[in-house]
Amino acid sequence: MSFAEASLFWGFLVVYGIIMYALSPRSRNAASFYKGADDSGKPVSQWSLTASIFISWIFAKSVTNAANLGAAYGVTGGLAYATYWLSIPVAGYIIYLIRTQTGARSLQEFLTSRFGRLAAVSFAAAILIRLYNEVWSNTAVVGGYFGLPGEWQYYTAALLFTAFTLAYSLKGGLRSSIFTDVIQAVVFVFFVAAVLFLIVPANDTSALLSAGEFKLNAGADLLLVAGLQLFSYPFHDPVLTDRGFVNREKTMLKSFVVAGLLGFVAVFIFSLVGVHAQLNGIEANGNAPAAVGQALGMTALFFMSVVMMTSAGSTLDSTFTSLSKSIAVDLPQLVRSAADKLPSMRVGAVVMVAFAILGNLPMFAGTDILKATTVSGTMVMGLAPVFLFYGFTRWSPWSFHLSFWSGIVLGLMLAMGLIPASWSIGEGHYAALLGVNAWGILICTTGFFLPLALQRLSGRHTVSTNA
């Protein structure tokens, strides 16, 4: 990269950070900082919420993964990864039911009322691990457009990007995050369209949209995994679920449905970058967008970097605000049964700074960004029965724990390579992942209903004895 080209990339990174900080609103009270309301207490509008959900779930690692899967499996790979976005309407509808049927003001409050405080604490620990992974997995993608892992440019860009995002997150918390999400969504859509303007004319459209096969060993196994995780994956991400409680129920539901459908389309469209690489013999080398950008020239590479910075920024600021709320607000309420009074903004700011530092440590160790999605999604498969079948019980802590911890154990076994080969379904790259999720959801569901069945049997036995 020449000096002029390097100046363009570094210059945009600096200008981006300055503009985001200058435009983001400053929160003047805790309700604004933690709940996204304006200074007068008015909640976020429907379309701002829609844009925020849409762009905050378009992670930099996600669009990179979508393109990589497109390069590996054609449109099948793109559809597989885009399917995860259909979990947004699923989450929105279930949160709608929870809010209207139970009156809960957060998922932690709902879990405490149905399954006990220990269940809510266990859930909180799982989402903190998820949020921790979101820091490094997004900053690392941005760094990849400035250098290779191990090079000073890679780490400097990632850390500078972190610092800029942290600065405006500290300024306004969730209010700032949602406001800048709207800007980032517009920029993202514009530059994705610019990338497609370069990609589509360079290929035969029919070939671009028909590349790949719907076979288990050609990416369809991951498509099935995504379908199985639709009912559990979104609930361990407070970046999404926190936004389910910041506006009226029907307004929230509409925002979730529209954002999910738009996200599905956007991620699939971006996966065509990877399909282009496959059709034109471009080696993805783990980063299809960067490889395609380099092959098409500096303009395309710059467009790709803008897409990554805006998507990473929207996710990272949302991660910081969710971390601050989880640790400063939710956990103290669980542990001490605290009142509704929110802590000072300073407490949340300290949490953000701490995780901005700690969250980047895995980047220096070297990690696989796809595993940040697939492994964590498998570990929380036990949340599906909890949120789908909560209506079958008024109070059953064991139902939560048998379901939740079964998923955690199976996810850890998968990560450590301890799953028997006989569990695999098909012979594709994701055969073991598909097998664990398919058999695992049955195990978790059985664990959820087992205490309820025993309660019913015990009750019948008591009635029979009394008779």
N, C-alpha and C positions, 0 to 999 in steps of 0.2 A: 504494500500500500504506500503510495507516494505521500509526500508531505502535505500536498493540497488535499488529497483524499482523506488523509488522517485528520486534517484540520476540520473538514466537513463533518465527520462523525463526532469528533470530540466537541466541536462547536455546537452541534445540535443537542448533544447530551447536556451541556452547560445551559444553553438557552431554554431547553425543555424544563430543567429544574428551576430556573429563575422564574419562568412564566407561571408554572404550576404554583409556586410559592406566592407569587404576587396576586394571582387570581383567587386562590383559595380563601374562603371566609374564615374569620377568627371566631372561635367559640368563646362566649363570655360567661357561660354557666355550665354546670355539669350535665344538665339535661341535653343541651346542644352537643356537648363533647361525646357523651356516651350513647345518646339515642337519636342524634341527627336532626333534632328539631331546630327551628330558628330561634332567635333571641326572645321572641314573644311566645314560644312554645308550640307554634304551628308545625304539624308534621310535614314530612317531605311529600311533594306532589306525586301523582301516579306515574307520570311520564319520566320524571327524574328517577323514581324508584325503579322503573323498568329499565332505563338506560344503565343504572348502577348495577342491577342484577346481571344484565347482559354482559357488560364489559368486565365486571369484577370476577366473573367466572370464565372469561376468555383469558386464561393464564398464558404467560409467555411459554411455559413448558407445554401447555396444552396444544397450542397451534404448532409448536415444533414437533410434538409427538404425532399430531394429525398428519403433518406433512411427511414425517418419517414413515408412518404406516402407509401412506399413499404411495411412497416410493417402494415399499416392500411388497404391498399386496394390491395396489391399484385402488379403485373406488371402494372395494370391500373393506380395506383398512381404514379409509376415510369415514365410511359409514359406521364402522365399529366404534371409532373414537367419538364421532359426533353423537352417537346414541346416548352417551353419558349426559348430554344436555337435556334429554327428555326427562331426566330425573328432576329437573327444576319444577315443571308443572306438578309432578307427583308430590314433591315436598310442599309446594304451595297449597295443594288441596288438603293434604294431611294436616298441615299447620292450621289451615282454615277450620277443619273439623275440631282440632284440639282447642282452638281459641273460642269457637262458638259453643262447643259442647261442655268444656271444662272450665272456661274462663281463665286459663293459665296465661301468664304474661311472658313466659319464656319456656324453652324446652326443659331447663333445669327445674323450674317450678312444677311443670307437668309431671316429670319423672319422680320428683319427690312425693307428689300427692298420690301417685299410683303404685310406685315401687320402692319408695323409701329414700332416705338421704344418701345412703351408701351407693345406691344405683346412680343417683345424680352426680356424686363425686367421681364414680368410675367413668361415667360418660364425659365429665369435664376433663379428666385425665386424657381420654382418647382424643378429644378435640384439640387439646393443647399440643399433642404430638403432631397432629395434622397441621396445625398452624405453624409449628416450628419448621416442618418440612417445606412449607410454602415460601419461607424466606429465602433459603439457599437455592431452591429449585428455580426460582424466577430471576434472582440476581445473576446466577450462573449463566442463564440463557443470554442475558444482555451482555455479559462479559465476553461471550463467545463471538460477538461481532466486532470486538476490538483486538482480540488476540486468542491464542490457544491456552488451554489449562497449563499452568506452569510459567507462563509469561507475565511480566509485570503489567502489560496493557490489559490483560484479562482480569486480573484482580483489582487493578486501579479503577477500571470502568465499573465493575460490579459494586465496589465499595462507594464510589462517587455517586452512583445511581441510588444506592441505599441511603446515603446521606441526604440527597435531595428529597427523596420520598419521605424520609423521616422528618425532615424540616417542616414540610407543609402538613404532615399528619399531626405533629405536635401543635401546630397552629390552630387546627380546627377539629381534630378528632373525627368522629363519624360524619359530622356535618360537612367538614372539608372533604372527606373521602367521597361522599355522594355527589357533592358539587363538581369536583374534578373528574369523577367518573363520567359525567355527561360530556365534558370536553373531550376526554380520552376516547369515548365511544364514537364521537363524530370523527376524530382524527383517525381512529382505527378503521372505520368503514371506508373513509376516503382513500387511505393508502392500500387497503386490501383491494379495492376497486382498481387502483393504479397498477398493482401487481398483476391482477387478472388481465388487465389491458395489455400487458407484456406477454403473459403466458398463453392465453387462449388463441390469439392469431398465429402463434408459433406451432400449433398442433391442429390436427384434424379433430374437430369437436366430437364426432362420434367415437373416435378412438380414445379421446380423453375421458369420456364418460362411460366407456365400456371396458376399460382396462381392468383386469383382475377376474377372479373366479369365486363363486360362492361355495367354497369347499372348506371343510374343517382345517385342512393343512394349508389354506391360502388366506387366512385372516378371519374366516367365519367363526372360528373358535373364540376369538376375542369379541366378535359381535355378540355371541351368545353370553359371554361373561358380562358384557355391558348390560345386556338385557336382564340378567340375574341381579346385578348390583343396583338397578334403578331404584329399588325400594329401600336401600340401606345407605348407599354412597352419599347422598346429599345431606344426611342428618349429622354427619360428623364434621361438617364444615360450617362453622359459625359465620364465615364471610357471607354465606347464603342465608342461613337460618336466622341470624340476627335481624336481617331485613324483613323477615316474616312477621315482626312484631312492632314495626315503626309506623304503621298506618292502619286505617280501618280494614276490617277483614276482607270485604269484597274488593276494595281497591288493591289490596295486597295480592289477592288471588289473580286478578286480571294481569297485574304486573308480572307475576311469576309465569303465567301461561305464555304471555307474549314474549317475554325475555327468553324462556326456554326454547320456543320454536325458532326465534331469531338466532339464538346461539347454535342450535343444531344446523341451520342453514349456513351460518358464517363459518363454523368449523369444517363442515364438509367442503365448502367452497375452497377454503384455504388448503385442504388436503390435496387439491388438484395441483398445487405446487409440487408435491411429492410425486404425483402421477406423471407430471411433466418430466421430472427427473428420470423416472423409470422408462418412459417412452423415448427419451433422448440420450440414454446411456450415461447420465450424470451420476457419479458416485456420491451418495448422500453423506457417508462418513459420520453418521450419527446426528447430522444437522442439515437436513434437506433444504430448508429455506436459505441458509447461508451458502450452501453449495450451488443452488440454482441462481441465487443472486450473483455470485461470482462468475458463473457461466454466462449470464445475460449481460453483465457489465456493471459498472459502478452505480448507475442510476437504480437498477433493480436491487442491488445489495443495500443501497441507502434506504429504499422503500421498505425492504424487509426489516432493517434495523429499527425504523420508525414504528412499524407494526409491533415489533417485540418490546420496544420501550414503553409504548402506550399500554399494551396488554399487561406487561409486567408491573408497570406503575400502578395501574388500577387494582391489581391483585395485592400488591405489596402494601399499599396504604390501607386497604381493607383488612389485610392480615394484622397490621399494627393496631388498628382500632378494635378489631375483634379480640386480640390478645389483651389489650388494656381493659376491655369490658369483662372478659372471662376472669381475669386475675383480680382486678380491682373491685368488681361489682358482684359477679356471680359466685365465685368461690367463697368470699367472706359471708355472703348470705346463706350459703349451704352449711358452712362450718359453725357459724355463730348465730344462725337464725336472725341475721341483721334486719333492721327495719328497711323500709323502702327508700330512705334517704341515701342519695348517691354520694360517693366519696369525692374528694376534691379532684380537679383535673390534674393536679401535680402527681397524684398516685398513678394515674393512667399514663402520664408522660414518662415516669420512671420505668414502667413496664415496657413501653415502646423502645426506649433507649437500650435497655438490657437485652431485649430480643433482637434488636438490630445488630448487636455485637455477637451474641451467642448464636443467632440463627444463621450466620454466614460461615461458621466454623466447618460444617460438612463440605462446603465448597472447596476448601483448601485440601480436604482429604480425598476428594474425587468421588463422585457418585453417579448413579444412573437415574436420570430424571423421570423416566417412565415408571420405575419402581415406586416413586413417590405417589403414584396414582394407583397402580394395580395392587400392590401389596397392602397399602393402607385400606383400600376399598375392600379387600378380602377380609382383613382383620375385623372390620365392623359389620360383617354380614349379619351378625346376630341382632343388629338394630332393626332389621326388616320386620321380624315378628313382633317386636316391641311396639313399633309405630303402626303396623297394619292391624294388629289384633288386640290393641289395648282395650277395645270395647268389651272384650269377653271377661274382663276382670275389674273389680273395684280396688282391690289391694292384693298384690302378690309379688313381693320382692324376689322370691325364688324364681319366678318366671323370667324376670329380667336377667338375673345373674346366670341361670343355666343357658339362656340364649346368648347373651352378650359374651360371656367368657368362653363359651364353646367356639365362637367366631374368632376371638383373640388367639386362642390356642392353635386353631387350624391355620390362621394367618402366619403365626410365628413358625409353625412347622413347615409351611410352604417356603418362607424366607430362608430357613436353615436347611432346606433340602431333605426334610424328614418325611415327606408324604410318600406313601407306597406307590410304585409305578402302576399298580393295578387300579388306582383311582383315576388315572388319566382318561380323558374322553377324546378319541381321535389320535392322530399322530402329528398334529401341527405344533408350532412353537409354543402355543398357549394351552396345550392339551392338559397339563397338570393344573394350570390355573383354572381352566374350565371345570375339571373334575372336582377340585376342592370347593369351588363355589356351588356346583350342582349338588354334590353330596352334603356339603356344609350347610346349605340353607335348609335341607331336610332335617339335619341334626339339630340345628338351632331352633327350628319350629317345633320339633319334638320336645326339646328342652323347655320351650316356653309353655307348652300345653300340659306337660307332665304334672307340675304342681296343681294345676287346675283340675286335672282328671283325678288326682289323688284326693283333693279336697272334696270333690263330688262323691267319690266312692266312700270316703270316710263318713260323709254326711248321711249317705244312704245306709251305711252299716249301723250308724248310731240310731237312725230312725227304726231300722229293723229290730235292733236290740231292745229299744224302748217299747216297741210294740209287743 
